[in-house]
Amino acid sequence: MRNFPLASLRAFEAAARHESFVRAADELNLKSAGISQHVRAMENWLRVPLFLRHSRGVTLTAAGREFGAAATHALAHIEVAAGQLRLEANSRPVSVACIPSMAVRWLIPQLPRLRAAYPEIRINIVYALDARTPEAAGADLLICHGPRPSAGAIKLLNAETRPTCSAGFLAQRGPFHAPVDLLACELLHDETTDAWARWLSSAGIHSAPKAGPVFADFNLMIGSLISGQGIGLCPTALIAEEIAAGTLVSLFERASDMDKAYWLIEAKGLSREAGILRDWLLVTRQDNG
């Protein structure tokens, strides 16, 4: 509607709702003369009288009453829509960049408790890939693996890895009394064979590990372990539930990657929601011991 006096609509709606220019002026913090001018502008545009003026005040015409109800209804819809937009703007999703193994084995299982405690917080989980800062990952929070990446990084879990297999595999192929006994078994590898070479070397074994399958991701390897296909080096903290249930068995206390951990790094200028999630993750870390 070209040249519609939109600025006058709010004044008219208040005047129609109160059926009074004075009370409308009080509500909108205007003078009653200003309300009168806005109403006159609306009437001129519509070419229809909306109020009858008399010495004791004003009275809505039939057209004014009908248009006033429509204006109240429309402004209420606009107010609800605007409030929703403000709410969404003030509670934007919190983005967490995380390596896949930590996301699947630790972060995602925690989310139902988070949603129960903070239903208003929306979370986006993205792959961290090789990012070393939240900014590089385009995220509010980053969970990464390795030696401590920065002074501000907070340790969530240790990353000590130990030889692990399923209870069924141990019953069929065990027992394993010494690390050297593992060389006769199918050893499963996560990304490269380097991890097994380091662990065996720390145990004084310098023979090359058996050329078992190499998995591109820890989550793929853990499925093979659980199905009893061999022995893999696993971060003990990420399989604590399976070990407690007896599904998986840690074969030796000797660990590698003792200098590594899973770290939480926060971006600068966190939103309120991101700060809540950060604090919740730290409490969850403590609860998991």
C-alpha positions as CSV (number, residue, x, y, z in Angstrom):
1,M,0.0,0.0,0.0
2,R,1.8,3.0,-1.3
3,N,2.2,6.0,1.1
4,F,0.3,4.2,3.9
5,P,0.7,6.3,7.1
6,L,2.4,3.5,8.9
7,A,3.8,5.8,11.6
8,S,0.2,6.8,12.5
9,L,-1.1,3.2,12.8
10,R,0.3,2.7,16.3
11,A,-1.3,5.9,17.6
12,F,-4.6,5.1,16.0
13,E,-4.6,1.5,17.4
14,A,-4.0,2.8,20.9
15,A,-6.7,5.5,20.6
16,A,-9.1,2.9,19.2
17,R,-8.3,0.4,22.0
18,H,-8.8,3.0,24.7
19,E,-11.4,5.0,22.8
20,S,-9.6,8.0,24.1
21,F,-6.9,10.3,22.7
22,V,-5.8,11.2,26.2
23,R,-5.2,7.6,27.4
24,A,-3.5,6.7,24.1
25,A,-1.2,9.7,24.6
26,D,-0.3,8.5,28.1
27,E,0.4,5.0,26.9
28,L,2.7,6.2,24.0
29,N,4.2,9.1,25.9
30,L,2.8,11.6,23.4
31,K,0.6,14.6,23.7
32,S,-3.1,14.2,22.9
33,A,-2.7,16.7,20.1
34,G,-0.1,14.4,18.5
35,I,-2.5,11.4,18.7
36,S,-5.2,13.6,17.1
37,Q,-2.8,14.5,14.2
38,H,-1.9,10.8,13.6
39,V,-5.6,9.8,13.6
40,R,-6.4,12.6,11.2
41,A,-3.6,11.4,8.9
42,M,-5.1,7.9,9.0
43,E,-8.6,9.2,8.3
44,N,-7.3,11.3,5.4
45,W,-5.6,8.3,3.8
46,L,-8.5,6.0,4.3
47,R,-11.0,8.7,3.3
48,V,-13.3,7.4,6.1
49,P,-14.0,9.0,9.5
50,L,-12.7,6.7,12.3
51,F,-13.8,8.8,15.3
52,L,-16.7,11.1,16.1
53,R,-15.3,14.2,18.0
54,H,-17.5,15.8,20.7
55,S,-17.0,18.0,23.7
56,R,-16.6,15.0,26.1
57,G,-14.0,13.2,24.0
58,V,-14.2,10.8,21.0
59,T,-16.3,7.8,20.0
60,L,-15.4,5.2,17.4
61,T,-17.4,5.0,14.3
62,A,-18.4,1.6,13.0
63,A,-15.5,1.7,10.5
64,G,-13.2,2.9,13.2
65,R,-14.2,0.0,15.5
66,E,-13.6,-2.6,12.7
67,F,-10.3,-1.1,11.6
68,G,-9.2,-0.8,15.2
69,A,-9.8,-4.5,15.9
70,A,-7.8,-5.3,12.7
71,A,-5.0,-3.0,13.7
72,T,-4.8,-4.5,17.2
73,H,-4.7,-8.0,15.8
74,A,-2.0,-7.2,13.2
75,L,0.2,-5.4,15.7
76,A,-0.1,-8.3,18.1
77,H,1.2,-10.7,15.4
78,I,4.0,-8.3,14.6
79,E,5.0,-8.1,18.3
80,V,5.0,-11.9,18.6
81,A,7.1,-12.3,15.5
82,A,9.5,-9.6,16.6
83,G,9.8,-11.2,20.0
84,Q,10.7,-14.5,18.5
85,L,13.3,-13.0,16.3
86,R,14.8,-11.2,19.4
87,L,14.8,-14.5,21.3
88,E,16.6,-16.3,18.5
89,A,19.1,-13.5,18.1
90,N,19.9,-13.6,21.8
91,S,20.1,-17.4,21.9
92,R,22.0,-18.3,18.7
93,P,23.2,-21.8,18.4
94,V,26.4,-22.7,20.2
95,S,28.8,-24.3,17.7
96,V,31.2,-27.0,19.0
97,A,34.0,-28.3,16.8
98,C,35.1,-31.7,17.9
99,I,37.2,-34.6,16.6
100,P,34.9,-37.5,15.6
101,S,36.1,-40.0,18.2
102,M,35.5,-37.6,21.1
103,A,32.2,-36.5,19.6
104,V,30.8,-40.0,19.2
105,R,32.2,-41.6,22.3
106,W,31.9,-38.8,24.9
107,L,30.2,-35.5,23.8
108,I,27.1,-36.8,22.1
109,P,26.2,-39.3,25.0
110,Q,26.2,-36.3,27.3
111,L,23.7,-34.2,25.3
112,P,20.4,-35.6,26.7
113,R,21.5,-34.4,30.2
114,L,22.5,-31.0,28.8
115,R,19.2,-30.6,26.9
116,A,17.3,-31.5,30.1
117,A,19.2,-28.9,32.1
118,Y,19.3,-26.2,29.5
119,P,16.5,-26.8,26.9
120,E,16.9,-23.2,25.6
121,I,20.5,-23.8,24.3
122,R,20.8,-25.1,20.8
123,I,24.0,-26.8,19.8
124,N,25.7,-27.4,16.5
125,I,28.4,-30.0,16.4
126,V,30.9,-29.8,13.5
127,Y,34.1,-31.6,12.6
128,A,37.2,-30.0,14.0
129,L,39.3,-31.5,11.2
130,D,42.8,-30.1,11.7
131,A,41.7,-26.8,13.4
132,R,43.8,-25.8,16.4
133,T,41.7,-22.9,17.4
134,P,37.9,-22.4,17.6
135,E,38.2,-19.5,15.2
136,A,39.9,-21.7,12.6
137,A,37.0,-24.2,12.9
138,G,34.4,-21.4,12.8
139,A,33.1,-22.5,16.2
140,D,32.6,-21.1,19.8
141,L,34.3,-24.1,21.4
142,L,36.9,-26.6,20.1
143,I,37.6,-30.0,21.5
144,C,40.9,-31.3,20.1
145,H,43.4,-34.1,20.8
146,G,47.2,-34.0,21.3
147,P,49.8,-32.3,23.5
148,R,48.5,-29.1,25.1
149,P,47.8,-26.8,22.2
150,S,47.9,-23.5,24.1
151,A,48.1,-22.0,27.6
152,G,44.4,-21.4,27.7
153,A,43.4,-25.0,26.8
154,I,41.6,-26.9,29.5
155,K,42.0,-30.7,29.9
156,L,38.8,-32.6,29.6
157,L,40.1,-36.2,29.5
158,N,43.4,-37.9,29.3
159,A,44.2,-39.7,26.1
160,E,46.3,-42.6,27.4
161,T,46.0,-45.6,25.1
162,R,46.2,-49.3,26.0
163,P,45.9,-52.6,24.2
164,T,42.2,-53.5,24.2
165,C,40.0,-56.3,22.9
166,S,36.6,-57.8,23.3
167,A,35.9,-60.2,26.1
168,G,35.1,-62.8,23.5
169,F,38.4,-62.4,21.7
170,L,40.3,-62.7,25.0
171,A,38.5,-65.9,25.9
172,Q,39.2,-67.3,22.5
173,R,42.8,-66.2,21.9
174,G,44.1,-65.3,25.4
175,P,45.4,-65.2,28.0
176,F,48.1,-62.6,27.2
177,H,50.7,-62.7,29.9
178,A,53.3,-60.4,28.4
179,P,53.3,-57.7,25.6
180,V,55.2,-60.0,23.3
181,D,52.2,-62.4,23.3
182,L,50.3,-59.7,21.2
183,L,52.5,-60.2,18.2
184,A,50.7,-63.5,17.4
185,C,47.4,-61.7,17.1
186,E,45.7,-59.5,14.6
187,L,46.5,-55.9,15.6
188,L,44.1,-53.2,14.5
189,H,45.4,-49.8,13.6
190,D,43.8,-46.3,13.9
191,E,45.0,-44.2,10.8
192,T,48.6,-45.6,10.8
193,T,50.7,-48.4,12.3
194,D,52.8,-45.8,14.2
195,A,50.8,-46.1,17.5
196,W,51.4,-49.8,17.9
197,A,55.1,-49.4,17.0
198,R,55.4,-46.8,19.8
199,W,53.6,-48.9,22.4
200,L,55.6,-52.1,21.6
201,S,58.8,-50.1,21.6
202,S,58.0,-48.8,25.1
203,A,57.6,-52.4,26.2
204,G,61.0,-53.3,24.8
205,I,59.7,-55.0,21.6
206,H,61.2,-53.7,18.4
207,S,59.7,-56.2,16.0
208,A,57.3,-54.8,13.5
209,P,53.6,-55.3,14.4
210,K,51.5,-57.7,12.4
211,A,50.0,-55.9,9.3
212,G,46.4,-55.8,10.4
213,P,43.7,-53.6,8.9
214,V,44.1,-49.8,9.2
215,F,41.0,-47.8,9.9
216,A,40.6,-44.2,8.9
217,D,38.8,-43.3,12.2
218,F,38.8,-44.6,15.7
219,N,35.0,-45.1,15.6
220,L,35.5,-47.6,12.8
221,M,38.2,-49.5,14.6
222,I,36.1,-49.7,17.8
223,G,33.3,-51.5,15.9
224,S,35.8,-54.0,14.7
225,L,37.1,-54.5,18.3
226,I,33.7,-55.0,19.8
227,S,32.9,-57.6,17.1
228,G,36.0,-59.6,18.2
229,Q,38.2,-59.1,15.1
230,G,41.5,-58.2,16.9
231,I,43.3,-56.0,19.4
232,G,43.5,-52.2,19.1
233,L,45.1,-49.4,21.0
234,C,42.3,-47.4,22.6
235,P,42.1,-44.2,24.7
236,T,40.9,-45.8,27.9
237,A,38.8,-42.7,28.9
238,L,36.7,-43.1,25.7
239,I,35.8,-46.7,26.3
240,A,35.2,-46.6,30.1
241,E,31.6,-47.6,29.7
242,E,32.4,-50.7,27.7
243,I,35.2,-51.7,30.1
244,A,32.9,-51.2,33.1
245,A,30.3,-53.4,31.4
246,G,32.9,-56.1,30.5
247,T,32.3,-55.7,26.7
248,L,35.9,-54.6,26.2
249,V,39.0,-55.5,28.2
250,S,42.2,-53.5,28.7
251,L,45.0,-56.0,28.5
252,F,47.9,-54.2,30.0
253,E,48.3,-51.2,32.3
254,R,51.2,-49.9,30.2
255,A,50.0,-46.9,28.2
256,S,51.2,-44.8,25.4
257,D,50.3,-41.2,24.5
258,M,50.6,-40.2,28.1
259,D,51.7,-36.7,26.9
260,K,48.4,-36.2,25.1
261,A,44.9,-35.3,26.2
262,Y,41.5,-34.1,24.9
263,W,41.5,-30.3,25.3
264,L,38.7,-27.7,25.4
265,I,39.5,-24.3,23.9
266,E,37.1,-21.4,23.9
267,A,36.9,-18.6,21.3
268,K,37.1,-14.9,22.4
269,G,33.9,-13.1,23.3
270,L,31.7,-16.1,24.1
271,S,27.9,-15.7,24.1
272,R,26.1,-16.3,27.3
273,E,24.9,-19.7,26.0
274,A,28.4,-20.7,24.9
275,G,29.7,-19.8,28.4
276,I,27.0,-22.0,30.0
277,L,28.0,-24.9,27.7
278,R,31.7,-24.4,28.5
279,D,31.0,-24.5,32.2
280,W,28.7,-27.5,31.9
281,L,31.4,-29.5,30.0
282,L,33.9,-28.7,32.7
283,V,31.5,-30.0,35.4
284,T,30.8,-33.1,33.3
285,R,34.6,-33.7,33.0
286,Q,34.8,-33.6,36.8
287,D,31.8,-35.9,37.2
288,N,33.4,-38.4,34.9
289,G,36.6,-38.3,37.0
